[in-house]
C-alpha cells in the first residue's frame, strides 16, 4: 500500500462558487498546519503548526504561501481523521473560491508542503484497498458520476450502498455450504451407493434450483437496466425531404435542425439528446439517402449509413402523400428487422386512397402515422419507441441488486458452469468434480467483489475515474 500523501482538485476547473482540494494520507494534517492560518489567530503571518484539528470539524481561515506567507484565499477546511473518512486515512478538504488560478496556487502550496499529485481514481482506490468499500462499490461510484438519467443514478446509488456486495456474499455463503457438504461426503461418507447418490443429487439440485435462479435473476437485472445505464443510439433515416429534421425537432421539442423544402438541406449528422420515460437517447438526424455524384452529399450519406448500422433503433421516415419509391422499397426489404420503426409522415395532408395503399404495403412492418409539422402522433411515437427499447421488460422494475456489464459477464460464466453440471434428475457427477465446480464458482464470485482479483482488473476500473475522485 502506497504511504504517500496525495492531493488533487476534486471539482471541475473554471469559474464557480466553490472549488475543493482533497488531501489524503498520514501527512494530511501536518501539511495543513504548514499552510493554514485560522481566523482566530491574532498574528497575521506564519501558520500555527501547533493547532490541534478535531476530526469532522470545520475551520475558517486563510491558505498562505509557505515561503512568503502571502494570502492565497479565504477558505473553509474540513478535517476527517482516519479511519472515519472516505479513504480510511486522514483526509483534509479545502474549500476555496473556484477558479483555475486560485485552485492551482493552493494545490501547488499543498505540494510544496509535502503532498504528491493523486492519480485518477486514487482516493477511491485507497478506500477499496483499505477495506472501506469493495470493488462493486468502487465501480458504482464512477457509474453514479456518469449516470445519464435518474434511473441509472438510483441503480448506481444502491450499488454504492452495497446491494451487489450483499447479494454476492449471500451466494458465496450458499456455495460454501454446498461445498462443505460435498467435501464431507468425500471425507466421511461410508454409506451405500444409493445413499451417496441421493446426497449428491440433493447438492446438484440445490445448485440448479437455488443457486442458478439467483444468478440468472442478477443477469436479467443487468440486461433489463442496460438501456437506462448505457443509453441508446436512435437514428432517423429516409430519402430527402420526407420530414426527418422536422421529426427530430418534434421529438426533442426544440428547433435544432434546419427545416427546408429544398432536398439535401441536412448534409451532416445532427445529434440531440432526450429522455423517454427515463431512457437516455442520443437521437441522430441524417442526410437524405439517394443516389448522387456530389462529393459533399456522398460524405453525408456515408455517415448516414454508418449511423444506421450502429443504431439500436432506426426510425425510417416515408411520406403518406405518395407510394413508396424503388429506393424505399429496397431499403425496407434489406432492413426488415425488429429494430426498424417506419414513420408514415405528413399524415395531415395525405390523400386517403394513397394512404390506404401505403398502409397495405406496410402491414408486415411496425409503422406509425404522424405529422411532424403539427405534432400529431408524436406522443404515440414516444410510447412505441419506449416499448421497442425495453421489449418484454415493459413493466421494468429495477429496484433490486443490479450488476454492471463486467459483473454480468462473470455471472454468465458461473451460470454456464452450473448449467453444464447434471441437474440432479439423472446420475450425479462424482463429488470431486462437483467440489471443483463449486471452488471455481466461489473464485468467480470473489472476482466480482474484488476479494480475489488481479491488479489488472483494479487498474482498468480505477483508470476510468477522474483525478480527484
PEVENPE-V343719 format. One record per residue. N is the residue number from 0. PHI is phi in degrees with one decimal (NA if undefined). OMEGA is omega in radians with two decimals (999 if undefined). Layout:
n=[N N]
phi=[PHI PHI]
omega=[OMEGA OMEGA]
//
This chain:
n=[0 1 2 3 4 5 6 7 8 9 10 11 12 13 14 15 16 17 18 19 20 21 22 23 24 25 26 27 28 29 30 31 32 33 34 35 36 37 38 39 40 41 42 43 44 45 46 47 48 49 50 51 52 53 54 55 56 57 58 59 60 61 62 63 64 65 66 67 68 69 70 71 72 73 74 75 76 77 78 79 80 81 82 83 84 85 86 87 88 89 90 91 92 93 94 95 96 97 98 99 100 101 102 103 104 105 106 107 108 109 110 111 112 113 114 115 116 117 118 119 120 121 122 123 124 125 126 127 128 129 130 131 132 133 134 135 136 137 138 139 140 141 142 143 144 145 146 147 148 149 150 151 152 153 154 155 156 157 158 159 160 161 162 163 164 165 166 167 168 169 170 171 172 173 174 175 176 177 178 179 180 181 182 183 184 185 186 187 188 189 190 191 192 193 194 195 196 197 198 199 200 201 202 203 204 205 206 207 208 209 210 211 212 213 214 215 216 217 218 219 220 221 222 223 224 225 226 227 228 229 230 231 232 233 234 235 236 237 238 239 240 241 242 243 244 245 246 247 248 249 250 251 252 253 254 255 256 257 258 259 260 261 262 263 264 265 266 267 268 269 270 271 272 273 274 275 276 277 278 279 280 281 282 283 284 285 286 287 288 289 290 291 292 293 294 295 296 297 298 299 300 301 302 303 304 305 306 307 308 309 310 311 312 313 314 315 316 317 318 319 320 321 322 323 324 325 326 327 328 329 330 331 332 333 334 335 336 337 338 339 340 341 342 343 344 345 346 347 348 349 350 351 352 353 354 355 356 357 358 359 360 361 362 363 364 365 366 367 368 369 370 371 372 373 374 375 376 377 378 379 380 381 382 383 384 385 386 387 388 389 390 391 392 393 394 395 396 397 398 399 400 401 402 403 404 405 406 407 408 409 410 411 412 413 414 415 416 417 418 419 420 421 422 423 424 425 426 427 428 429 430 431 432 433 434 435 436 437 438 439 440 441 442 443 444 445 446 447 448 449 450 451 452 453 454 455 456 457 458 459 460 461 462 463 464 465 466 467 468]
phi=[NA -67.8 -97.9 -68.3 -96.2 -109.9 -149.1 -165.8 -77.9 -106.2 -121.5 -59.8 -73.7 126.7 -59.2 -176.9 -71.4 -138.2 -121.5 -123.8 -114.0 -109.6 -127.9 -140.0 141.9 -68.4 -99.7 -59.9 -71.4 -58.4 -64.0 -59.7 -62.8 -77.3 -123.0 -106.9 -117.6 -67.2 -65.8 -80.6 -75.6 -76.6 -77.7 -88.7 178.0 -72.7 -71.4 -94.7 -74.1 -96.4 -60.0 -104.1 -75.7 -91.7 -66.3 60.0 -122.5 -107.8 -123.8 -110.7 178.9 -130.4 -98.7 -127.2 -61.4 -65.7 -84.8 -86.9 64.1 -68.9 -72.3 -92.6 -167.5 -77.6 -141.8 -108.2 -120.5 -108.9 -113.9 -131.6 -81.2 -67.7 -89.8 -89.7 -147.6 -61.3 -97.0 67.2 -108.3 -64.1 -127.4 -122.7 -120.5 -106.6 -102.4 -124.1 -66.3 -89.5 159.3 -58.5 -65.8 -61.8 -64.3 -65.4 -66.3 -66.0 -63.2 -61.3 -66.8 -62.7 -64.7 -60.6 -84.0 129.3 -88.1 -121.1 -69.3 -72.5 -80.3 -54.2 73.2 -70.1 -64.5 -68.9 -62.5 -67.5 -60.2 -69.6 -65.3 -87.5 85.3 -74.7 -134.2 -99.5 -69.3 -66.3 -71.8 -64.4 -62.3 -66.7 -61.2 -68.4 -65.2 -67.1 -62.6 -95.3 -56.1 -85.0 -156.8 -64.3 -61.7 -62.8 -65.4 -64.9 -62.8 -64.3 -63.0 -66.0 -67.0 -58.8 -79.5 101.7 -65.6 -69.3 -57.5 -61.5 -65.8 -67.0 -62.5 -63.2 -65.9 -62.4 -61.0 -65.5 -63.4 -60.7 -64.6 -66.2 -66.8 -62.7 -64.0 -67.6 -69.2 -65.8 -63.4 -63.7 -82.9 -119.5 -69.6 -121.7 -77.4 -71.9 -61.4 -65.3 -66.7 -61.5 -63.3 -64.8 -63.5 -67.9 -64.4 -65.4 -67.1 -58.7 -63.6 -64.5 -64.0 -82.8 -106.3 -122.9 -72.4 -61.1 -59.0 -68.3 -62.5 -64.1 -64.6 -66.0 -60.5 -66.5 -59.8 -66.5 -63.4 -68.2 -92.1 -58.3 -64.5 -79.0 -84.1 -104.7 74.7 -135.7 -100.9 -121.0 -113.5 -99.8 -135.9 158.2 -74.0 -60.4 66.3 -97.9 104.2 -63.7 -66.4 -63.8 -65.0 -58.7 -60.3 -67.2 -69.0 -91.1 61.3 -161.0 -82.6 -96.2 -92.4 -72.2 -107.0 -148.4 -78.9 -81.0 -60.1 84.2 -60.9 -86.9 -113.9 -116.2 -78.3 -106.1 -109.3 -137.7 -127.3 -148.6 -129.5 -118.6 51.6 90.8 -87.7 -75.0 -127.3 -97.0 -103.9 -118.9 -97.3 -117.3 -64.5 -63.3 -85.0 -168.2 -82.1 -154.7 -106.1 -66.6 -63.8 -69.0 -63.3 -61.1 -63.1 -62.3 -69.0 -60.6 -64.3 -60.9 -62.4 -62.1 -72.1 -63.7 -66.6 -89.2 -70.6 -71.9 -141.5 -117.8 -100.3 -99.5 -95.8 -129.9 -99.1 -83.1 -95.6 -154.7 -74.2 -63.3 -86.5 -58.2 -63.0 -67.1 -59.4 -67.0 -61.1 -66.3 -64.8 -85.0 -130.3 -83.9 -119.1 -69.6 -85.4 -105.4 -115.1 -87.1 -101.8 -91.3 -93.1 66.5 -65.1 -71.4 -122.1 -77.1 -81.1 -61.9 -67.9 -64.5 -61.2 -62.2 -64.1 -67.0 -58.8 -62.1 -67.8 -97.8 -59.0 -84.0 -114.9 -78.6 -139.0 -143.3 -98.9 -142.0 -125.9 -68.5 -80.6 -97.5 93.1 -62.5 83.4 -67.2 -61.5 -65.2 -64.8 -58.6 -63.1 -65.8 -61.6 -60.9 -65.0 -68.8 -77.4 -89.2 57.8 -72.4 -94.1 -61.8 -103.9 -61.2 -133.7 -91.8 -111.2 -89.7 -63.6 -126.8 -69.8 -93.0 -65.3 -58.7 -66.8 -62.3 -61.8 -68.5 -62.1 -66.5 -63.1 -63.9 -59.0 -66.9 -60.7 -67.9 -61.7 -78.0 -85.7 -53.5 -84.8 94.2 -95.8 -115.7 -77.2 -70.4 -76.0 -63.8 -60.7 -63.9 -70.2 -64.6 -60.2 -64.4 -62.1 -64.9 -64.9 -64.9 -63.8 -62.9 -60.8 -67.5 -61.8 -69.9 -68.9 -63.9 -85.6 90.7 -62.5 -131.4 -136.3 -91.2 -65.5 -61.7 -64.7 -59.9 -61.1 -65.4 -70.3 -75.4 -68.5 -76.8 -78.5 -84.8 -67.2 106.6 -116.2]
omega=[3.14 -3.11 3.12 3.07 -3.03 3.12 3.11 3.00 -3.04 3.11 -3.13 3.12 3.11 -3.14 3.13 -3.10 -3.05 2.97 -3.06 2.99 -3.10 3.12 -3.12 3.10 -3.05 3.12 -3.06 -3.13 3.05 3.09 3.13 -3.14 -3.13 -2.98 -3.04 3.06 -3.13 -3.10 -3.12 -3.10 -3.09 -3.14 -3.13 -3.11 -3.04 3.06 -3.13 -3.09 -3.11 -3.11 -3.12 -3.14 3.08 -3.11 3.09 3.01 -3.12 -3.14 3.12 3.12 -3.13 2.99 -3.07 3.04 -3.09 -3.05 -3.06 -3.08 3.08 3.12 3.06 -3.11 2.94 -3.03 2.85 -3.11 3.10 -3.14 3.14 -3.10 3.09 0.15 -3.08 3.12 -3.09 -3.09 -2.99 2.99 2.98 -3.10 3.04 3.01 -3.13 3.11 3.12 2.93 -3.11 -3.14 -3.02 -3.07 -3.11 -3.10 3.13 3.13 -3.14 -3.14 3.10 3.11 3.08 3.09 3.12 -3.12 3.03 -3.13 3.03 -3.09 3.11 3.04 3.09 3.09 -3.00 3.09 3.12 3.09 3.10 3.06 3.10 -3.09 3.11 3.02 3.13 3.12 3.01 -3.02 3.10 3.11 3.07 3.09 -3.11 3.11 3.13 3.08 3.12 3.13 -3.05 -3.06 -3.10 -3.14 -3.08 3.13 3.11 3.12 3.11 3.11 3.14 -3.14 3.10 3.10 3.12 -3.14 3.00 -3.09 3.12 3.13 3.13 -3.14 -3.13 3.10 3.07 3.14 3.11 3.09 3.11 3.12 3.11 3.14 3.13 -3.14 3.12 3.11 -3.12 3.14 3.07 3.09 -3.14 -2.99 -2.93 -2.96 3.08 -3.10 -3.13 -3.07 -3.12 3.13 3.12 3.13 3.13 3.13 -3.14 3.09 3.12 3.11 3.09 -3.13 3.11 3.11 -3.07 -2.99 3.07 -3.10 -3.07 3.10 3.11 3.08 -3.12 3.13 3.10 3.10 -3.12 3.09 3.14 -3.14 -3.11 -3.05 -3.02 -3.11 3.13 -3.06 -3.05 -3.07 -3.11 3.05 -3.14 -3.06 3.03 -3.11 3.13 3.10 -3.10 2.95 3.07 3.08 -3.12 -3.11 3.09 3.11 3.09 -3.14 3.12 -3.09 -3.13 3.07 3.01 -3.12 -3.13 -3.09 3.07 3.13 -3.12 3.06 -3.14 3.13 3.09 3.12 3.10 -3.13 3.11 3.12 3.09 -3.10 3.01 -3.07 3.11 3.10 3.07 -3.10 3.08 3.12 3.10 -3.03 2.92 -3.05 -3.07 3.00 -3.02 3.10 3.13 -3.10 3.09 3.09 -3.12 3.04 -3.14 -3.06 3.12 3.10 3.13 3.10 3.12 -3.14 3.07 3.10 3.12 3.13 3.12 3.14 3.06 -3.12 -3.04 -3.03 2.98 3.13 -3.08 3.03 -3.13 -3.00 3.00 -3.09 3.10 -3.03 -3.11 3.05 3.12 3.07 -3.08 3.14 3.14 3.10 -3.13 -3.13 -3.14 3.11 -3.11 -3.05 -3.13 -3.12 -3.13 -3.12 -3.11 2.96 3.11 3.13 3.10 -2.99 3.12 -3.13 -3.10 -3.12 -3.05 2.97 -3.02 3.14 3.11 -3.12 3.12 -3.14 -3.13 3.12 3.13 -3.14 -3.03 -3.06 -3.10 -3.08 2.93 3.13 -3.13 -3.10 -3.11 2.92 3.14 3.13 -3.08 -3.10 3.14 3.08 -3.10 3.09 3.10 3.10 3.09 3.13 -3.14 3.10 -3.13 -3.12 3.12 -3.10 -3.10 3.06 -3.09 3.13 -3.06 3.09 -3.02 3.13 -3.08 -3.11 -3.11 3.08 -3.05 -3.13 2.94 -3.03 3.12 -3.12 3.13 -3.14 3.09 3.12 3.11 3.05 3.11 3.13 3.13 3.12 -3.11 -3.09 -3.11 3.07 3.13 -3.05 3.09 -3.13 3.12 3.11 -3.08 3.11 3.05 -3.11 3.12 3.13 3.11 3.12 3.13 3.08 -3.13 3.09 3.12 3.14 3.13 3.13 3.12 3.10 3.12 3.06 3.11 -3.08 3.14 3.12 3.12 3.11 -3.11 -3.05 3.12 3.11 3.12 -3.11 -3.12 -3.13 -3.04 3.09 3.12 -3.10 3.00 3.03 3.12 3.12 999]
//
